Structure formats: C-alpha cells, structure tokens
Amino acid sequence: MPTVSLVLPTRDAGADFPEILGAILDQDLQGELEVIAIDSGSTDGTLDLLRARPVRLVEIPRSEFDHGATRNLGVQEARGAFVAFTVQDARPMDSHWLQRLVDCFADSRVAGAYSCQIPRADANPFILERLRNWAGAQLEPRRQEVAGEAELMSLAPLDRLRRVAFDNVSSCVRRSVALEIPFRRKRFAEDLDWGYRVVLAGYAIVFEPRSKVVHSHDRSTWYEFKRIYVDHQNLNDLLGITTVPTGRSVVTSTRAAVPALWRAVREDARLHPLERLVWRAKALPYAFSQNLAQFLGARSAEALRNRSRFYRMLDRVLRKGV
C-alpha cells in the first residue's frame, strides 16, 4: 500500500509539465508514492506523457471538472493514508518537498498541511509585492487551530483568514479526515472553505515553509481584477472579511498601495530603466483595479444574498473566464 497518494488535476499542461512531473516522481519519500492524474480533456500531448510514466490516469469530461468535486474523486481513488494535492504548473523546489508535508502528520490532530509558494523567476514586480503578504508565501512555520467558532469570530477579520488558510496549489491531507469532511463543489476557494470547516471541527492545519514549490502567474490586469473580485466575494461569504468597505476607501487604499508598488519596481534588479518607467506608469491603474475588485467582491457577496439584480448581472460578467 502506498504511504502517499498524490492527486494532480491536468488539462493541456504545457511545455514545463514534463520537468514538473519528473520532479514529482523523483521525490525522496519514506514510503511508496502513488500519483493519480485526473485529466479533464487534454489535447496537447499531456495524456501521452502521463501514459508513459508510472501514473494512474483518470479521465473525466471537461464539463465535469470542479475544484472541490474533482479533488474528492482523487481522495476516493487514493490508496494512501495521506493524499497530497498540487497543480500542473507548480514545480517542487527540491526532492524533500513532499516528505516535509507528510512529516506534519506525526500529530494525530493535524488534518492538513500546505507548502510555501515561491514566485517564478520571471514573475512581475506587482506579483512579487502581492505574494509578499500571502499566508502561503511566509518563511515561518505556523500551526492553525481554534477552540471553536466563538473564538474564530472574535478575531480580527484578517486574523480569521490566517487561522483557516489552506492552499491546494501544494498541500497534503489526512485521507480519513478528507472522507469525513470532503471538499465542497466550488469553482474557487475549495481549499479555504475546507480549512475553515476542518479547523472548526477541532482539527489543526500546519503551514510548512520548508516544503516549497515554485508557482506564480503573470496575468492581465483585467484577469487579476476578476480573480480578486471572486476571491473577496468568497472571503466575505466565508469569514465576513471586507478589506475595502466603501467607495471612498477604494481611493484611499489606492493612494496607499501605489508607493508600495513603486518600491517593488525600484527594488527589482531585473528591470532595465525603461522597464522601470513602464511599471511605474502601470502602478496607479493596477492599484485602483485591485482595490475596486476587493470592494466589489465583498459588496457583491452581501448583495447577492439579498438577490440584487444589478449584482447578479455584474457577477455573471466578472466570473466569465476566471
């Protein structure tokens, strides 16, 4: 029987995937590793690669892919006591990435563990600045647990997030707990939702920064706007978090964000002088879009609960293509 089953959702994984899959299969693990790839309609050669490697391939229609339900399928297929999750564009930093997650389960109360994410070498300066504050990009280990819902809700909103944060870009769960508390069907944030319910059920989550993957995305400002809108809608629904509560605070938060972005540009040694000018010019519209997305995301969560027609229309537009 394998010690760990690793579930890897794939679809048109791209040119970097052979190297990433090789790094996964070459892990130095104290026990047997079972890799389960769940492919949802690849047409670029990903399937040929998976069939040529020691991987158990499960194929599903593209229409059936769901971040929560597909990972539940992986848990059901798994034979290991622990089930790891990663994504097709996250590269393990070294051969000990997976073992360091598994080591977190020596304590029987630990239900899940997740890794530190390192930005890609070509990540733009704004992404570097944003990831600097993300719970999954810190350098200190952290154990996340609460005595109950009253304690969780007594915390400041962002402290609530730190207690329940979980990230399936690179994570591992105790299979018995994942069967008891499965992921819910969700297009986004199935991991955060799971972390919230698991911590309230009395289990602990561990952030293990010695387990590292290289992962980041350089996307358009429009895509980032839509993604942050969805993220903050989820954060408000789940934890009552509103980071930008009013239209006026969109302006004040933008003013505060621009100097930090300029500093990130100034400190990025990769940039040539002309590139620095370009990124400085992008700072104001980028900061405004990020803060407007946070405002609209949290506002839409409440408005949709109240069946606002306007926000239903806006939601359809902003969720498209995310």
Secondary structure as a PSIPRED ss2 file (coil, helix, strand):
# PSIPRED VFORMAT (PSIPRED V4.0)

   1 M C   1.000  0.000  0.000
   2 P C   1.000  0.000  0.000
   3 T C   1.000  0.000  0.000
   4 V E   0.000  0.000  1.000
   5 S E   0.000  0.000  1.000
   6 L E   0.000  0.000  1.000
   7 V E   0.000  0.000  1.000
   8 L E   0.000  0.000  1.000
   9 P E   0.000  0.000  1.000
  10 T E   0.000  0.000  1.000
  11 R C   1.000  0.000  0.000
  12 D C   1.000  0.000  0.000
  13 A C   1.000  0.000  0.000
  14 G C   1.000  0.000  0.000
  15 A C   1.000  0.000  0.000
  16 D C   1.000  0.000  0.000
  17 F H   0.000  1.000  0.000
  18 P H   0.000  1.000  0.000
  19 E H   0.000  1.000  0.000
  20 I H   0.000  1.000  0.000
  21 L H   0.000  1.000  0.000
  22 G H   0.000  1.000  0.000
  23 A H   0.000  1.000  0.000
  24 I H   0.000  1.000  0.000
  25 L H   0.000  1.000  0.000
  26 D C   1.000  0.000  0.000
  27 Q C   1.000  0.000  0.000
  28 D C   1.000  0.000  0.000
  29 L C   1.000  0.000  0.000
  30 Q C   1.000  0.000  0.000
  31 G C   1.000  0.000  0.000
  32 E C   1.000  0.000  0.000
  33 L E   0.000  0.000  1.000
  34 E E   0.000  0.000  1.000
  35 V E   0.000  0.000  1.000
  36 I E   0.000  0.000  1.000
  37 A E   0.000  0.000  1.000
  38 I E   0.000  0.000  1.000
  39 D E   0.000  0.000  1.000
  40 S C   1.000  0.000  0.000
  41 G C   1.000  0.000  0.000
  42 S C   1.000  0.000  0.000
  43 T C   1.000  0.000  0.000
  44 D C   1.000  0.000  0.000
  45 G C   1.000  0.000  0.000
  46 T H   0.000  1.000  0.000
  47 L H   0.000  1.000  0.000
  48 D H   0.000  1.000  0.000
  49 L H   0.000  1.000  0.000
  50 L H   0.000  1.000  0.000
  51 R H   0.000  1.000  0.000
  52 A H   0.000  1.000  0.000
  53 R C   1.000  0.000  0.000
  54 P C   1.000  0.000  0.000
  55 V C   1.000  0.000  0.000
  56 R E   0.000  0.000  1.000
  57 L E   0.000  0.000  1.000
  58 V E   0.000  0.000  1.000
  59 E E   0.000  0.000  1.000
  60 I C   1.000  0.000  0.000
  61 P C   1.000  0.000  0.000
  62 R H   0.000  1.000  0.000
  63 S H   0.000  1.000  0.000
  64 E H   0.000  1.000  0.000
  65 F C   1.000  0.000  0.000
  66 D C   1.000  0.000  0.000
  67 H H   0.000  1.000  0.000
  68 G H   0.000  1.000  0.000
  69 A H   0.000  1.000  0.000
  70 T H   0.000  1.000  0.000
  71 R H   0.000  1.000  0.000
  72 N H   0.000  1.000  0.000
  73 L H   0.000  1.000  0.000
  74 G H   0.000  1.000  0.000
  75 V H   0.000  1.000  0.000
  76 Q H   0.000  1.000  0.000
  77 E H   0.000  1.000  0.000
  78 A C   1.000  0.000  0.000
  79 R C   1.000  0.000  0.000
  80 G C   1.000  0.000  0.000
  81 A C   1.000  0.000  0.000
  82 F E   0.000  0.000  1.000
  83 V E   0.000  0.000  1.000
  84 A E   0.000  0.000  1.000
  85 F E   0.000  0.000  1.000
  86 T E   0.000  0.000  1.000
  87 V C   1.000  0.000  0.000
  88 Q C   1.000  0.000  0.000
  89 D C   1.000  0.000  0.000
  90 A C   1.000  0.000  0.000
  91 R E   0.000  0.000  1.000
  92 P E   0.000  0.000  1.000
  93 M C   1.000  0.000  0.000
  94 D C   1.000  0.000  0.000
  95 S C   1.000  0.000  0.000
  96 H C   1.000  0.000  0.000
  97 W H   0.000  1.000  0.000
  98 L H   0.000  1.000  0.000
  99 Q H   0.000  1.000  0.000
 100 R H   0.000  1.000  0.000
 101 L H   0.000  1.000  0.000
 102 V H   0.000  1.000  0.000
 103 D H   0.000  1.000  0.000
 104 C H   0.000  1.000  0.000
 105 F H   0.000  1.000  0.000
 106 A H   0.000  1.000  0.000
 107 D C   1.000  0.000  0.000
 108 S C   1.000  0.000  0.000
 109 R C   1.000  0.000  0.000
 110 V E   0.000  0.000  1.000
 111 A E   0.000  0.000  1.000
 112 G E   0.000  0.000  1.000
 113 A E   0.000  0.000  1.000
 114 Y E   0.000  0.000  1.000
 115 S E   0.000  0.000  1.000
 116 C E   0.000  0.000  1.000
 117 Q E   0.000  0.000  1.000
 118 I E   0.000  0.000  1.000
 119 P C   1.000  0.000  0.000
 120 R C   1.000  0.000  0.000
 121 A C   1.000  0.000  0.000
 122 D C   1.000  0.000  0.000
 123 A C   1.000  0.000  0.000
 124 N C   1.000  0.000  0.000
 125 P H   0.000  1.000  0.000
 126 F H   0.000  1.000  0.000
 127 I H   0.000  1.000  0.000
 128 L H   0.000  1.000  0.000
 129 E H   0.000  1.000  0.000
 130 R H   0.000  1.000  0.000
 131 L H   0.000  1.000  0.000
 132 R C   1.000  0.000  0.000
 133 N C   1.000  0.000  0.000
 134 W C   1.000  0.000  0.000
 135 A H   0.000  1.000  0.000
 136 G H   0.000  1.000  0.000
 137 A H   0.000  1.000  0.000
 138 Q C   1.000  0.000  0.000
 139 L C   1.000  0.000  0.000
 140 E C   1.000  0.000  0.000
 141 P C   1.000  0.000  0.000
 142 R E   0.000  0.000  1.000
 143 R E   0.000  0.000  1.000
 144 Q E   0.000  0.000  1.000
 145 E C   1.000  0.000  0.000
 146 V C   1.000  0.000  0.000
 147 A C   1.000  0.000  0.000
 148 G C   1.000  0.000  0.000
 149 E H   0.000  1.000  0.000
 150 A H   0.000  1.000  0.000
 151 E H   0.000  1.000  0.000
 152 L H   0.000  1.000  0.000
 153 M H   0.000  1.000  0.000
 154 S H   0.000  1.000  0.000
 155 L C   1.000  0.000  0.000
 156 A C   1.000  0.000  0.000
 157 P H   0.000  1.000  0.000
 158 L H   0.000  1.000  0.000
 159 D H   0.000  1.000  0.000
 160 R H   0.000  1.000  0.000
 161 L H   0.000  1.000  0.000
 162 R H   0.000  1.000  0.000
 163 R H   0.000  1.000  0.000
 164 V H   0.000  1.000  0.000
 165 A C   1.000  0.000  0.000
 166 F C   1.000  0.000  0.000
 167 D C   1.000  0.000  0.000
 168 N C   1.000  0.000  0.000
 169 V C   1.000  0.000  0.000
 170 S E   0.000  0.000  1.000
 171 S E   0.000  0.000  1.000
 172 C E   0.000  0.000  1.000
 173 V E   0.000  0.000  1.000
 174 R E   0.000  0.000  1.000
 175 R H   0.000  1.000  0.000
 176 S H   0.000  1.000  0.000
 177 V H   0.000  1.000  0.000
 178 A H   0.000  1.000  0.000
 179 L H   0.000  1.000  0.000
 180 E H   0.000  1.000  0.000
 181 I C   1.000  0.000  0.000
 182 P C   1.000  0.000  0.000
 183 F C   1.000  0.000  0.000
 184 R C   1.000  0.000  0.000
 185 R C   1.000  0.000  0.000
 186 K C   1.000  0.000  0.000
 187 R C   1.000  0.000  0.000
 188 F C   1.000  0.000  0.000
 189 A C   1.000  0.000  0.000
 190 E H   0.000  1.000  0.000
 191 D H   0.000  1.000  0.000
 192 L H   0.000  1.000  0.000
 193 D H   0.000  1.000  0.000
 194 W H   0.000  1.000  0.000
 195 G H   0.000  1.000  0.000
 196 Y H   0.000  1.000  0.000
 197 R H   0.000  1.000  0.000
 198 V H   0.000  1.000  0.000
 199 V H   0.000  1.000  0.000
 200 L H   0.000  1.000  0.000
 201 A C   1.000  0.000  0.000
 202 G C   1.000  0.000  0.000
 203 Y C   1.000  0.000  0.000
 204 A E   0.000  0.000  1.000
 205 I E   0.000  0.000  1.000
 206 V E   0.000  0.000  1.000
 207 F E   0.000  0.000  1.000
 208 E E   0.000  0.000  1.000
 209 P E   0.000  0.000  1.000
 210 R E   0.000  0.000  1.000
 211 S E   0.000  0.000  1.000
 212 K E   0.000  0.000  1.000
 213 V E   0.000  0.000  1.000
 214 V E   0.000  0.000  1.000
 215 H C   1.000  0.000  0.000
 216 S C   1.000  0.000  0.000
 217 H C   1.000  0.000  0.000
 218 D C   1.000  0.000  0.000
 219 R C   1.000  0.000  0.000
 220 S C   1.000  0.000  0.000
 221 T H   0.000  1.000  0.000
 222 W H   0.000  1.000  0.000
 223 Y H   0.000  1.000  0.000
 224 E H   0.000  1.000  0.000
 225 F H   0.000  1.000  0.000
 226 K H   0.000  1.000  0.000
 227 R H   0.000  1.000  0.000
 228 I H   0.000  1.000  0.000
 229 Y H   0.000  1.000  0.000
 230 V H   0.000  1.000  0.000
 231 D H   0.000  1.000  0.000
 232 H H   0.000  1.000  0.000
 233 Q H   0.000  1.000  0.000
 234 N H   0.000  1.000  0.000
 235 L H   0.000  1.000  0.000
 236 N H   0.000  1.000  0.000
 237 D H   0.000  1.000  0.000
 238 L H   0.000  1.000  0.000
 239 L H   0.000  1.000  0.000
 240 G C   1.000  0.000  0.000
 241 I C   1.000  0.000  0.000
 242 T C   1.000  0.000  0.000
 243 T C   1.000  0.000  0.000
 244 V C   1.000  0.000  0.000
 245 P C   1.000  0.000  0.000
 246 T C   1.000  0.000  0.000
 247 G H   0.000  1.000  0.000
 248 R H   0.000  1.000  0.000
 249 S H   0.000  1.000  0.000
 250 V H   0.000  1.000  0.000
 251 V H   0.000  1.000  0.000
 252 T H   0.000  1.000  0.000
 253 S H   0.000  1.000  0.000
 254 T H   0.000  1.000  0.000
 255 R H   0.000  1.000  0.000
 256 A H   0.000  1.000  0.000
 257 A H   0.000  1.000  0.000
 258 V H   0.000  1.000  0.000
 259 P H   0.000  1.000  0.000
 260 A H   0.000  1.000  0.000
 261 L H   0.000  1.000  0.000
 262 W H   0.000  1.000  0.000
 263 R H   0.000  1.000  0.000
 264 A H   0.000  1.000  0.000
 265 V H   0.000  1.000  0.000
 266 R H   0.000  1.000  0.000
 267 E H   0.000  1.000  0.000
 268 D C   1.000  0.000  0.000
 269 A C   1.000  0.000  0.000
 270 R C   1.000  0.000  0.000
 271 L C   1.000  0.000  0.000
 272 H C   1.000  0.000  0.000
 273 P H   0.000  1.000  0.000
 274 L H   0.000  1.000  0.000
 275 E H   0.000  1.000  0.000
 276 R H   0.000  1.000  0.000
 277 L H   0.000  1.000  0.000
 278 V H   0.000  1.000  0.000
 279 W H   0.000  1.000  0.000
 280 R H   0.000  1.000  0.000
 281 A H   0.000  1.000  0.000
 282 K H   0.000  1.000  0.000
 283 A H   0.000  1.000  0.000
 284 L H   0.000  1.000  0.000
 285 P H   0.000  1.000  0.000
 286 Y H   0.000  1.000  0.000
 287 A H   0.000  1.000  0.000
 288 F H   0.000  1.000  0.000
 289 S H   0.000  1.000  0.000
 290 Q H   0.000  1.000  0.000
 291 N H   0.000  1.000  0.000
 292 L H   0.000  1.000  0.000
 293 A H   0.000  1.000  0.000
 294 Q H   0.000  1.000  0.000
 295 F H   0.000  1.000  0.000
 296 L H   0.000  1.000  0.000
 297 G H   0.000  1.000  0.000
 298 A H   0.000  1.000  0.000
 299 R H   0.000  1.000  0.000
 300 S H   0.000  1.000  0.000
 301 A H   0.000  1.000  0.000
 302 E H   0.000  1.000  0.000
 303 A H   0.000  1.000  0.000
 304 L H   0.000  1.000  0.000
 305 R H   0.000  1.000  0.000
 306 N C   1.000  0.000  0.000
 307 R C   1.000  0.000  0.000
 308 S C   1.000  0.000  0.000
 309 R H   0.000  1.000  0.000
 310 F H   0.000  1.000  0.000
 311 Y H   0.000  1.000  0.000
 312 R H   0.000  1.000  0.000
 313 M H   0.000  1.000  0.000
 314 L H   0.000  1.000  0.000
 315 D H   0.000  1.000  0.000
 316 R H   0.000  1.000  0.000
 317 V H   0.000  1.000  0.000
 318 L H   0.000  1.000  0.000
 319 R H   0.000  1.000  0.000
 320 K C   1.000  0.000  0.000
 321 G C   1.000  0.000  0.000
 322 V C   1.000  0.000  0.000
